[in-house]
């Protein structure tokens, strides 16, 4: 699953509306993800890259994180034990990046399980 699909499913899990757009018209420009509130106001939103967005996602969905130092792995799963598979990410020098990605993957699984 690519990053856009992960973000779309994670947003679905929390009820966040998203739009994607390129910030420039240059070829090869990477799309940027924005959340859109009920008034139509948008703000950048990317819990894969931003700690605050990942923390917001984890708290809204009550995702538990466990760090397994011996295995160099972070484990994320919903705290309500609803039977969804946990998301594990290996970490090296950037444990925060692995934690953000595990949170987004766990949120995406919640979103995928929704109608």
ABEGO torsion letter per residue (X at the ends): XBAAAAAAAAAAAAGBBBBBBBABABBGBBBBBBBBBAAGBBBBBBAAABAAAAAAAAAAAGBBBBBBAAAGBBBBBBAAGAGBBBBBBBBBABAAAAAAAAAAAAAAAAAAABX
